[in-house]
Amino acid sequence: MLHSIINILVNFADSAGYIGVYFYMLLVGTFIPVPSEILLIPSGYLASLGEKSFSALLLSGALGSLSGALINYFLAKKLINRLFSHKPIIQKVSNFFKQHGTISVFLAPLSPGMGQYISIPAGLSHMPLKKFIPLTFTANIIWVGFMLLIGYIFGDGESAHKNAAWFSLILFGIVILSVSVYVFLEIRKSKKIKERI
């Protein structure tokens, strides 16, 4: 039974291709509750066998997630804001995002079940796209890469495990770099605020 399910998922990932991964992850990035693991893990397995390109899967998955997040963002910014702008909850969301928006947008996509919803309050609070897009894309690169790695590790041969270790180090490096940049920007922002006072 389990073997049959695995075969179905692998065949689904194989037939989806890179464009299929993009559009599937676009759905994942919106408010539609679609699990990314169903496609990404078997896609990672196919990459370990040399049947798919890991980097192409990573890029198409992250771009798809970002596209879905942007749909949420503009939907919230244009439609929800227009309909409910007088509601106190909108002001509360905006106030929260002024203080914690940057770290929330980065961390939410790394939390199962939360990533596709953080773009809605980001849109409601009119978070600048120059911050929203790189934060969301970086977080999705990490999430998609992690899911692909899980499938990749199940690949055959020693080379698959060596490559998985390298990919893990690269993802870990991205996390460290992202956190370092965030901390640096927050420190610089706090210094500017102190200078104005």
Buried (B, 14 or more C-beta within 10 A) or exposed (E): EEEEEBEEBBEBBBEBBBEBBBBBBBBBBBBEEBEBEBBBBBBBBBBBBEEBEBEEBBBBBBBBBBBBBBBBBEBBBEEBBEEEEEEEEBEEBBEEBEEEBBBBBBBBBBEEEEBBBBBBBBBBBBBEBEBBBBBBBBBBBBBBBBBBBBBBBBBEEEEBBEBBEEBBEEBEEBBEEBEEEBEEEEEEEEEEEEEEE
